[in-house]
């Protein structure tokens, strides 16, 4: 009888695990996701600044076409440990011999008044395109750019978006026939420096590059509230109708609701095999591992679980998990990126080339080379729904 493997989550780790394991006929694989598409988060800032939707979104049916994976689009609602079943929102129950939970994170607004109601985000292709549509609609309605375009959060996503916005806004103004006008892009970070989890030398170079792009930095500043036309920063209102929140995420609430053991970092405690409990694995952003939160880590976790499940099926002992340090790449403007690869640092165009090649390899983690190459070639293509720009 085939071993029933249920993977909950259609992100980096879940999809990679399903792709690796579906080639082994000893397993019956079910992939449960709350959405029908795989989201490629590292390229969302490009989609938000005029890039194509296809670089950030791949239908799950396309990824698993012809593969022995049962895809179920239905949010997970519960876990029946006694009967070894996953409970879905529709009340459907799916039995498992092993279940892997890779649910990703949710946006955290830290209770700041007005943010959830008025701010934009680029957490999904839909929100990225909504943000892009807002920029064009505002130009059409008012005939001028916003007073300030404010990105909140000086982590990787905020840096990527703030670096891409000035060039995108200038190009968009020209396409709308508004000529060259002064634009104001601000980046707000609560910590004393950008990329606070990165080495200081990387942070310093990225800060210098963003300033060259014309981005105004508000470091060691706290966002206190947002209204329809202003963001309150350290007690002072900054006028804007365009605030993009990239600063906060929290672990998926499923884990506290289902009484998993939660660590001080608010992630799920796992053992040396990434098990939270016997037969229940937690990977990627949800697991309390050294490099959790990185797409590379989720991919690595998915491959690790696939190998161990095959070892167990072969009657062998599973391998112990050894965390792998990711390569950090931070784009901060057109054809510029900072690379942190252990002790090695690369900046500028060379960093951009490495990031570009990494994108190609990342696509190939899920698709054959010919499909990955086509998607990669579209990274510099433009796609707008605005009548002035399309």
N, C-alpha and C positions, 0 to 999 in steps of 0.2 A: 504493500500500500504506500502511496506517495505521502511524503511528509508535507503537511499543510503549513505553508509559510504565508502569514498575512503581514504586509507592509503598509503602515499607516503614514501617509505623507508623500506627496508627489513633488518634492523638492530634490535638491542635489543628492543627498544620501539615499533617500528612498528609491529614486529612479535608477541610480547607479547600481544599487543592490539588486533590484528586480532585473535589470539588463544582464548583470553578471550571472545571476542564479538561474535565469530562465532557460539557459542552455543545458542544464542538468535535468534529465527526465525523472529523477528521483523526487523532485519537488513539485508540488502544485501551488502556484504563486498567485496571490490576490493582492493587487495594489489598490488601496483605498485613498481617495483624495477628495478634498472639499472643492476642487476646481478641475476643469477638464484640460488644463494646460500646465506645462512646465514653465516656470518663470526664471529667466536668466538674470539674476539681480545685478551682476557686475556691469551690464550694459544698459540698465534702466535710465541712467543719467543721459545717455546718448539718445534714447527714445524721447526723453523729456525735452531735449534741445534740438529737435528736428529730425532725429533718426527714425529708421523704419521700425515698425512694430515687430516684424519677423525676427529681428536680432535679439529680442527680449522675451519672446513667447513661442513655444513649440507645442502643438497639440499632443497630448499623451497618446492618442490613437495613432498619430504619425510615428512617434518614437517606438511604439510597440507593435507596429504593423507586422503581421506574420509571426509574432512571437507568442509563446505559450504563457501569457499573463492575462489574468482576468482583471479588467479595470472596473472599479466601482466608484462612481462619483456621488458621494454622500458623506457629509461631515461625521466624524466620530463623536459619539455622545457618552460612551461608557465602556467599562471593562469588567466582564464577569470572570473573575479569577477562578472561581470554583468550577465552572463548566468550561473554562478556557474558550471564551467567546468575546469577540469585539461587538459592541452594540452601536449601531449607527443612528443618526437623527431620525431616519424613517422607521425606526424600531426593528429593522432587519438585524439579525444576528449572524456573524460569520465565525465559525469554529476555527481554532488554530492549534497547531502543535508548537509553533514558535511565532511570536509576534514582535515586530520591530517598529518602534514608535519614533517617527522623525517629523514632528509637526511644525517645526519652525517657531518663530517668535511673533508677537503681536506688538502693535504700536503702543507706547507708553507716553502719555502726556503729563505725567506727574501731577495731575490735578490742577494744572495751570488753567485759569479761567479763560475761556474763549478759544483756546487753541484747537480743540477738536472740531469746533463749529466753523472757524474761519480760516484755518491754515490749510495749505496744500501739502501733498506728500508725493513721493515717487517710489512707494513701496510695492507697486504692482504696475504692469503695463497700462491698466485702466486709469490709475491715478496719475501716471506720468503723462498720458495723453490728455487727461482732464486739465492738468497744469499747463500743458502746451496750448490747449484750446483757450484757456483763460488769458494767456498773454496776447493772443491774436484778437480775441473778442474785446479786450480792453483797448487795444490800439484802434480797432474799428469804431468803438463807441465814443472814445474821447479824442482820438487823433493825436495822442501823445503818449510817451511811455509813463509808467508809474513813477512816483517820486523816488521810491526805493524798492528794490527787489531784495528781500531779506531771506537768507538761508540761515536756519538755526541748527547748529550742530557742527563742530569742527572735527568730526571723525571722517573716515574715508568717504562716505556718501556725500556729506556736506562739502568736503574739499573738491570732489569730482564735479559736483553740480555747480558750485561757485566758480570753478575754473572754466567751465564750459559756457556759462551764461553770458558773459560780456560779448564774446564773438557772435553768439547766437542772436542776442538782442540787437546788435548792430546790423547784422544781416537781415533780420526781420523788419527793422525800421526801414531799410532801403527798399525791401520788397513791397512794403506798404506805401511807398512814395513819400515817406516822412523825412528823408534825407539824414544827414549826420546830426544827431542830437546827443547831448550829454546823458549818459545813463549812470545809475548808481546801484551797484551790487554790493551788499553788505553780508558779512559772515559773522555770526554771533556764536561764541563758545564760552561755556561756563568755566572751563579750566584756564589756567594762565597761559597755555600754549595750544596750538593746533595739534591734532593727532596725539593726544596725551598718553596713549598707550605705546607710542613708538619712541625710539631714541631721539634725543634732543637735536642731533645733527640733521636727521631727516625732517623733523618738525621745522627747524630753522630754514632749510632750503625750500620747503613747500610754502612757508610763510612769505619768503622773498619772491617766489614765483607768482603767487596770487596777487601780491602788491604790484608786480609788473603788469598784471592783467587789469589793474585798476580796481581790484576788490578792496573794499574798506573792511578792516578787521576790528571786531569788538571782542577782545579777549578778557577773560576773568569777569565776564558780565552775565547777569542773571535775567532770564526772561520771566516776567511776573504776570503778564496778562496780554490778551489780544482782543481788540474790538474790530468793528467792520473796517476801520480805516487807519489803525495804528497798532504798533507793538510796544508794550511797556518794557523797557530795559533799564534795570537799576533805577527805577523811579522816574524815568524820562520817556515820554512817548516819541516814537519814531514813526512818521507818517508812511503808511504803505497799505495797499490792497493786495499785495503779493508776498505772503510769508510762506516759506516752505520748511516744514518741520522734518528734520532728519536726525534729531538728537536722541530719541529714547525708544528702546524696545524692552519688552519683558518676556519671560518664558511663557509658553502657552498655558492658559489656565487649566487645561485638562489634567495636568499632573498634580496640582494641589486638590482639584475636585475629586480625583481618583485615589487620593491618599498615598502618593508616592513619597519616598523620603527625599526631602529637599535640602540642599546644602546652603551654606551661608551666601553663596553667589546666586542663590535662587534657581539653581539648576538641579537636575535629578542626580542623585548619588548612584553611581554604577560601580560594578566590580571590575576585576582585571580582564573580563571578557565582554565588557559593556552591557552586562545584565543588571537591571534594577532589581529583578526577582528571577527565580529560575524560569527560563523559557520566555522571559519578557526583556527585550533589549531596547535601549534608548541610545540614539546616536545624534550626531550633528549638533545643532544649536541647543538642543534640549539637555544634553548630557554634560555633567560636570567633569570635563576633561581639559587639559592645559590650553588647547588652542580652539576650543569651542567658539562658534560664532563666525568662522571662516568657511567659505564655500569649499576650499581645498580640504579642510578637515572633514566636512560632511562626506565628500567624495571618498576620502581615505577610510572613513568609518564604514561606509557602505561596502567597499571592497573587502575590508577586514571581516565583517560579519559574513559575507558570501563565502570567503575562504574557510572560516571556522564552521559554518553549517555543513560545508562539504566534508571537512575533516571529521565532524561528528558522524555524518552519514557513512563515512568510510571506517568507522570504529576507532578513530584516533582521538587523542586528547586535543582540545582546542588550544590555539596559541594565545599567549598573553598579549594584551594590547600595549603597544609602545607608541606614544604620541609622536607625531611627525611635525617638525617645525615648518610652517608654511613660508612661502616667498611672498613678501608684501609688496604690492605695486600700487602707487597712488597717482593716478592722472590728475593734473592740475592746470589744465589749459590745452589748447590745440597742440598736438604733437609734442607733448611734454609729460613726463612721468618720473616719479621718484621710485627707485627700486631698493628694497631692503632684503638682502639675501644673506642671512647670517651676518658675517662681518663685512660683506661686499656692499658697496653703495654705487648706484648708477643714477644719473640725473639727466634730464633734458630729452633730446631726440633719441638717444640710445635707450633710455628707459622706456620711451614710447614704443620703440621697435620690439623690445622684450615683451611689453604688455600686449602688443598686437599679436605676436606669435603665441603668447599664452592663451589669448582668446581663441585662436584656431585650435590649439590642443584641447581646450575646454569643450568646444563644440564637438570635437571628435570623441570625447569621453562618452557621448550619447548617440552620435550619428556616424555613419560611414564617412570616409574622407570626402567623397564627392558632394555629399549634402553639407557637411561641415564647412567645406571650402566655399560653397555658394553662400552660406549664411555669413561666413567671415568676410567675404568680398563685399557684402552689403553694409558693413559697419560704417562706411563713409557716405552711404547713400542718404538722400533726403526724402522725407515723406511728410507732407502737410495736408490737412483737410481745409485749410483756410483758402477762400477763393482768390486772394491776392497772391498767395505763395505756391499753390499747388500747380 
